[in-house]
Amino acid sequence: MRISSFLTFFLTGILLAGSALAAGETTLPTQRQWMVNLVTAMGWSFGLPDTPADSDYLNILSGRRQLRIEGEASFQATDAVSVKRFQTFGNYSGDGWLSGLATSTTANLRFLLPHSGSYRLSVAVRRPGHQISIAGQTFTADGEQEFTRIDLGLVRLSAGEQEVHLQFPPDGGFDYLELQAPDLATITPLAGWELDRPVTLDILAVTAAQVLGLEPLLPPLPERMTIEAESSRNITGAQATGIRHLGEPSGGSWLRAGTIPATVQLDFTPPASGIYTMTIRAASDAPITALLNNRKLLEASPASFLQNLPLGSVFLERGNNTLTLTLPPRGGLDSLQLLAQRSEGADYRRLVGLPAAGIHPTPDQVDRLLALLVAISAPR
């Protein structure tokens, strides 16, 4: 039995069992209650502050894993550093930057990480010889006389409170630390969260499918789009080529990076708002990263020849959308393909096995679904 069929069968049996709650029940669970209970039950609350606000829960469910930690906002009062705001050494981000002393000194940065994962660590510093220690790993960052952004590599972090030990060289300067990882699936109703309104069966179905990673199984629609990479008007570091030893390009040519990374911006307009499977036809010895609408970070696996590489199923608004791809050295991009999927509430209900009739779930159905998600979902 296919996994989707099994899940639908399993969900249907469990959830319909809760549909016979007493007809006199009048209290409807709110979307806020569902949001809070979902984050707590799924074990995602390690990334919450001690007194979380609605925005903290929504941040967890956004799946966003791009953080910039400003030095001036996260150092400790006892650290022997000072906050400067002049631009003698180039532009800085945030409200200022940390300045060391005439001799080597240290600072400790503390911040909250919403999501676990393997993050690419970067810093912006001035002068060589900075030492950055985090999660048992120590990195050296050699800046220039002006602020320089430096990629330090990958670090594995667990959600929750983090501490970074920062050692300055004499007269060193620190602007920010940045962490980047592909975003996790966004958990949100199709119309967004309305926290004070009652939760509906559609919302339960949509968010359950997102937690279980079932959106790629939504039925396809006839609408397909192909955007040829070489048609982009915003290409840096890549050239169009017609060579075919890595595969036949879909439009007769494709883009290939040189000896340094390249960026390609693709603009496109979906025919309607909804869920789309995004696939790139590409070749690269290393993962290709993509930033959707300057917000959502996606990643495609390496491929030794031109082939279709999935980026995932995403919600796209009708109107202009932008996908900015970073190609590793010698990497290539042929096209972006969009496949529309059925994404009405009824489609999600069928996918997860919720009843087609009715608007609001019973509290018992909510509890049963939450228990089921905890039991069978993969770690986030």
Secondary structure, DSSP 8 states (H G I E B T S, - for coil): --HHHHHHHHHHHHHHTTTT--TT-----BHHHHHHHHHHHTT-GGGS-SS--HHHHHHHHHT--EEEEEHHHH--TTSS-EEE---TT---STT-EEE--SS-EEEEEEEEESS-EEEEEEEEEESS-EEEEETTEEEEE---SS-EEEEEEEEEE-SEEEEEEEEE-TT-EEEEEEEE---------TT---TTSB--HHHHHHHHHHHHT-GGGS-EEEEEEEEEGGG-SEEESEEEE---TT---TTS-EEEE-SS-EEEEEEE--SSSEEEEEEEEEEESS-EEEEETTTEEEEE--EEEEEEEEEEEEEE-SS-EEEEEEE-TT-EEEEEEEEEE--SHHHHHHHHT--SS-SS--HHHHHHHHHHHHHH----
